[in-house]
Amino acid sequence: MEQDYDDFLTSYSERPRLSFIDAISACFKKYAIFKGRSRRSEFWWFNLFLLCIIIWWSFFVFVLVFSEGSYPYSSLSALIVAIFLKIVLLVFFIPSATVTVRRLHDIGRSAWWYVVFLLLIALLCSLKYIMAFFMRLGDSSLVVITTSYQVLFYTTLILISILSIALLVFFATDSDTEENKYGLSPKYQ
């Protein structure tokens, strides 16, 4: 058994981890490339970068809003910042999605795990609009609509929680050492 492990170590040489800057530049170089594989370091460093941007931007908006009024869109500058934030989020969504898909590919998982997760998040976000639509239809079925809404809401929330845990485990899993159907391992060459 120990000989097998020694053979493994000599047959594969592990490449060094990507640095913070290298990971971010790798994600932007592969901006819309869903094919291939990404290492854990590339995935986690890029997500840390996104978290830092979100925290910085939230602080910026917080200071802007409370320095100019109590309502977030009470001034033109706050409205411009909010619109710019949405554009920035859309710009960063693409490399975030691609690095996530490539990370799943690195451990031999399909991108459908992430697609289902995004669809469940979209369903959860749209449930209040669905509920408002059905409430406008009439009062006769309000109890059924409210109960159905609650069942759908909590079922979606439970599914998102389970899928989040599964994805977190996948993202923390080490790379496949062998070539898989998504390409060569970026970690082991």
ZAGURO-860627 format. One line per field, with one value per residue: x negated, y, z negated of N, C-alpha, C in turn; residue number from 1. Coordinates in pm, whole numbers, plus 50000, padded with zeros to 5 digits. Layout:
<sites>
n.x: (X,...)
n.y: (Y,...)
n.z: (Z,...)
ca.x: (X,...)
ca.y: (Y,...)
ca.z: (Z,...)
c.x: (X,...)
c.y: (Y,...)
c.z: (Z,...)
k: (NUM,...)
</sites>
This chain:
<sites>
n.x: (49917,49808,49613,49764,49856,49614,49541,49744,49679,49437,49517,49683,49641,49700,49823,49735,49946,50180,50122,50286,50312,50245,50456,50680,50617,50609,50876,50996,50866,50976,51240,51508,51501,51615,51528,51290,51079,51052,50841,50858,50736,50750,51029,51108,50949,51045,51310,51272,51172,51403,51570,51435,51470,51749,51788,51638,51780,52035,51983,51912,52155,52318,52200,52242,52523,52609,52491,52623,52898,53193,53331,53240,53244,53273,53123,52965,52704,52689,52864,52729,52500,52620,52719,52477,52361,52519,52448,52175,52197,52316,52108,51910,52038,52017,51734,51731,51925,51806,51562,51665,51801,51583,51442,51611,51590,51327,51330,51469,51744,52065,52175,52437,52506,52452,52618,52875,52871,52860,53106,53283,53227,53315,53587,53657,53613,53806,54046,54199,54309,54458,54643,54770,54892,55079,55237,55373,55560,55789,55992,56106,55952,55744,55642,55556,55366,55183,55096,54987,54786,54623,54542,54402,54206,54061,53982,53818,53624,53512,53410,53219,53047,52951,52828,52639,52466,52371,52242,52046,51889,51804,51652,51444,51314,51029,50846,50908,50666,50612,50667,50983,51315,51330,51085,50723,50565,50524,50367,50206,49946)
n.y: (49880,50124,50149,50193,50451,50591,50550,50693,50954,50994,50970,51182,51525,51783,52097,52429,52622,52867,53215,53497,53714,53583,53399,53564,53695,53471,53394,53612,53600,53371,53448,53394,53121,52809,52555,52306,52295,52411,52489,52446,52662,52869,52901,52964,53192,53374,53398,53512,53758,53859,53877,54072,54292,54319,54379,54619,54780,54779,54917,55163,55241,55250,55462,55668,55675,55733,55974,56145,56123,55959,55766,55518,55588,55860,56059,56165,56077,55847,55683,55652,55518,55280,55173,55145,54953,54728,54682,54623,54390,54221,54210,54078,53841,53661,53569,53456,53254,53096,53012,52865,52658,52540,52458,52262,52085,52009,51823,51627,51663,51760,52063,52102,52084,52338,52492,52404,52494,52776,52810,52739,52944,53161,53095,53115,53389,53495,53419,53590,53766,53593,53513,53761,53800,53585,53656,53874,53762,53687,53658,53415,53185,53234,53115,52865,52947,53085,52876,52702,52866,52889,52621,52579,52779,52700,52441,52498,52647,52453,52274,52441,52477,52214,52165,52369,52284,52047,52155,52310,52111,51988,52198,52213,51977,51792,51810,51589,51348,51222,51251,51370,51367,51634,51736,51776,51758,52057,52076,51850,51743)
n.z: (50000,49919,50110,50340,50292,50290,50558,50676,50595,50730,50992,51048,51051,50838,50915,50811,50588,50706,50684,50525,50708,50949,50966,50997,51237,51404,51403,51530,51774,51875,51927,52033,52065,52036,52060,51960,51663,51323,51053,50691,50560,50749,50770,50500,50438,50629,50550,50298,50378,50507,50283,50135,50307,50297,50024,50002,50187,50072,49834,49945,50070,49844,49696,49881,49900,49636,49601,49764,49736,49603,49749,49983,50261,50271,50377,50680,50714,50553,50690,50934,50841,50751,50993,51130,50965,51018,51283,51250,51097,51285,51470,51322,51273,51486,51506,51251,51266,51466,51348,51140,51272,51405,51180,51076,51288,51250,51048,51163,51182,51311,51473,51427,51159,51059,51223,51150,50886,50927,51056,50851,50669,50822,50837,50566,50523,50689,50582,50417,50601,50753,50562,50512,50759,50768,50549,50642,50802,50665,50365,50293,50307,50136,49899,49987,50174,50011,49842,50033,50130,49900,49866,50107,50079,49844,49917,50139,50006,49836,50027,50149,49933,49888,50136,50132,49929,50047,50274,50148,50031,50268,50379,50200,50234,50338,50649,50927,50998,51234,51591,51680,51829,51883,51932,51888,51565,51389,51170,51127,51320)
ca.x: (50000,49721,49544,49857,49857,49486,49549,49831,49605,49335,49576,49746,49578,49801,49783,49759,50075,50185,50128,50408,50310,50248,50590,50771,50585,50649,51022,51032,50817,51074,51360,51632,51465,51671,51459,51165,51081,50988,50796,50921,50678,50807,51169,51122,50892,51135,51427,51229,51167,51541,51619,51374,51537,51884,51778,51596,51888,52142,51941,51920,52296,52365,52153,52309,52665,52631,52442,52710,53041,53230,53378,53126,53249,53322,53041,52924,52577,52717,52925,52620,52418,52696,52719,52341,52340,52583,52363,52054,52234,52333,51974,51838,52111,51969,51616,51765,51993,51714,51467,51742,51823,51453,51407,51689,51527,51199,51353,51548,51887,52128,52216,52579,52517,52455,52736,52991,52858,52900,53250,53352,53212,53406,53723,53676,53622,53928,54167,54286,54382,54558,54747,54845,54974,55192,55323,55455,55664,55913,55984,56168,55851,55631,55586,55483,55250,55087,55039,54902,54668,54536,54484,54304,54097,53977,53921,53708,53520,53446,53330,53103,52956,52887,52741,52527,52371,52309,52148,51933,51804,51740,51551,51331,51254,50906,50857,50882,50528,50612,50744,51123,51378,51323,50950,50612,50567,50438,50284,50110,49900)
ca.y: (50000,50240,50155,50256,50594,50644,50553,50805,51079,51010,50978,51312,51634,51884,52233,52517,52691,53000,53328,53577,53789,53486,53341,53665,53714,53349,53398,53711,53553,53271,53522,53325,52985,52712,52427,52292,52271,52512,52439,52506,52793,52967,52922,53032,53327,53461,53426,53608,53884,53906,53914,54202,54394,54337,54449,54756,54851,54798,55025,55285,55276,55284,55598,55760,55686,55800,56112,56229,56108,55835,55668,55489,55652,55997,56151,56115,56004,55714,55607,55619,55415,55155,55122,55101,54829,54620,54656,54557,54254,54144,54189,53978,53714,53569,53493,53378,53133,53010,52948,52767,52543,52473,52393,52138,51996,51961,51703,51532,51690,51833,52201,52101,52111,52484,52542,52377,52585,52909,52809,52741,53080,53246,53064,53172,53535,53535,53370,53698,53820,53491,53524,53885,53776,53501,53727,53966,53687,53686,53618,53285,53080,53294,53019,52764,53013,53111,52747,52655,52952,52852,52490,52600,52858,52620,52332,52558,52684,52328,52225,52530,52446,52085,52182,52454,52198,51959,52235,52346,51990,51973,52303,52185,51850,51803,51781,51454,51340,51173,51326,51330,51405,51778,51774,51743,51820,52175,52065,51741,51734)
ca.z: (50000,49912,50238,50435,50264,50339,50703,50710,50576,50832,51126,51064,50978,50808,50948,50695,50583,50768,50590,50534,50835,51059,50975,51052,51379,51475,51420,51631,51904,51919,51887,52068,52106,51943,52079,51887,51520,51239,50923,50573,50529,50842,50732,50370,50444,50705,50466,50197,50451,50522,50150,50102,50388,50244,49895,50029,50253,49974,49747,50025,50085,49709,49666,49973,49867,49509,49603,49847,49707,49537,49845,50071,50392,50253,50455,50810,50703,50500,50799,51027,50777,50751,51130,51158,50891,51093,51400,51200,51059,51408,51529,51243,51269,51590,51462,51132,51312,51540,51257,51064,51361,51424,51053,51074,51387,51197,50965,51242,51167,51420,51445,51392,51016,51042,51293,51063,50772,50973,51082,50722,50616,50901,50794,50433,50537,50761,50516,50367,50716,50787,50458,50537,50877,50732,50455,50720,50872,50588,50225,50268,50291,50066,49803,50066,50233,49903,49801,50143,50130,49789,49897,50212,50024,49752,49995,50214,49910,49793,50141,50163,49822,49916,50252,50089,49855,50146,50354,50062,50024,50400,50398,50110,50273,50416,50791,50977,51044,51372,51689,51685,51956,51899,51968,51800,51435,51381,51051,51144,51458)
c.x: (49913,49644,49633,49859,49727,49484,49637,49755,49500,49396,49642,49667,49683,49746,49811,49895,50066,50188,50259,50417,50318,50388,50689,50744,50623,50800,51063,50977,50913,51214,51489,51605,51514,51602,51331,51188,51010,50955,50872,50868,50734,50950,51180,51063,50985,51258,51393,51222,51307,51600,51563,51440,51676,51881,51738,51710,52004,52108,51952,52064,52354,52325,52225,52454,52685,52572,52536,52858,53071,53277,53267,53127,53300,53239,53001,52795,52598,52779,52818,52533,52490,52700,52581,52310,52402,52503,52237,52084,52255,52198,51900,51911,52055,51840,51641,51832,51896,51614,51538,51764,51691,51408,51484,51632,51399,51215,51447,51698,51938,52164,52363,52601,52533,52579,52862,52989,52904,53050,53330,53342,53307,53551,53751,53693,53752,54056,54257,54365,54490,54675,54832,54938,55097,55286,55414,55571,55795,55893,56034,56064,55728,55564,55503,55357,55142,55020,54946,54774,54571,54468,54375,54183,54004,53913,53802,53593,53443,53359,53205,53001,52881,52788,52621,52422,52298,52206,52027,51836,51732,51627,51428,51258,51131,50930,50840,50740,50519,50686,50889,51185,51375,51181,50845,50624,50475,50342,50172,50072,49797)
c.y: (50125,50258,50222,50408,50659,50651,50669,50937,51100,51024,51113,51416,51744,52022,52322,52585,52825,53106,53403,53647,53694,53426,53439,53686,53591,53348,53499,53675,53449,53323,53445,53183,52887,52577,52426,52278,52384,52450,52506,52645,52901,53001,53005,53173,53421,53494,53519,53748,53943,53950,54050,54315,54422,54413,54595,54836,54876,54911,55159,55332,55319,55427,55700,55782,55765,55940,56204,56214,55973,55728,55645,55560,55795,56096,56084,56035,55863,55625,55564,55509,55281,55093,55070,54970,54711,54584,54581,54413,54166,54114,54079,53844,53614,53498,53411,53247,53039,52941,52843,52641,52468,52402,52262,52038,51934,51837,51605,51550,51774,51974,52208,52122,52260,52545,52523,52471,52725,52917,52811,52879,53175,53221,53126,53324,53579,53491,53482,53761,53722,53499,53649,53869,53695,53569,53826,53894,53683,53633,53476,53175,53130,53197,52915,52825,53038,52983,52694,52736,52912,52718,52505,52676,52772,52500,52383,52594,52561,52273,52309,52500,52316,52098,52270,52372,52106,52035,52276,52229,51970,52074,52280,52057,51874,51762,51633,51451,51301,51271,51278,51381,51556,51826,51728,51817,51942,52167,51963,51730,51625)
c.z: (50000,50042,50343,50417,50312,50491,50751,50702,50684,50971,51152,50986,50961,50839,50827,50704,50655,50659,50613,50669,50955,51077,51037,51201,51461,51501,51526,51769,51963,51888,51914,52116,51999,51953,51998,51738,51447,51104,50810,50547,50622,50803,50604,50371,50520,50623,50351,50258,50468,50389,50108,50180,50333,50112,49917,50089,50157,49878,49819,50038,49950,49673,49753,49933,49738,49503,49681,49820,49648,49635,49949,50205,50383,50333,50586,50800,50647,50607,50899,50969,50778,50890,51167,51087,50964,51217,51358,51162,51181,51473,51454,51236,51369,51548,51336,51172,51384,51448,51171,51147,51381,51297,51039,51173,51332,51111,51035,51230,51284,51376,51407,51243,50991,51108,51208,50943,50811,51000,50952,50657,50690,50861,50658,50440,50603,50691,50465,50481,50761,50688,50481,50656,50841,50634,50528,50791,50796,50448,50199,50243,50215,49968,49877,50125,50127,49857,49908,50150,50020,49813,50002,50161,49938,49822,50075,50122,49861,49905,50162,50054,49846,50031,50218,50016,49952,50229,50273,50048,50157,50419,50311,50145,50360,50561,50820,51032,51191,51463,51681,51815,51982,51930,51868,51669,51434,51261,51069,51290,51471)
k: (1,2,3,4,5,6,7,8,9,10,11,12,13,14,15,16,17,18,19,20,21,22,23,24,25,26,27,28,29,30,31,32,33,34,35,36,37,38,39,40,41,42,43,44,45,46,47,48,49,50,51,52,53,54,55,56,57,58,59,60,61,62,63,64,65,66,67,68,69,70,71,72,73,74,75,76,77,78,79,80,81,82,83,84,85,86,87,88,89,90,91,92,93,94,95,96,97,98,99,100,101,102,103,104,105,106,107,108,109,110,111,112,113,114,115,116,117,118,119,120,121,122,123,124,125,126,127,128,129,130,131,132,133,134,135,136,137,138,139,140,141,142,143,144,145,146,147,148,149,150,151,152,153,154,155,156,157,158,159,160,161,162,163,164,165,166,167,168,169,170,171,172,173,174,175,176,177,178,179,180,181,182,183,184,185,186,187,188,189)
</sites>
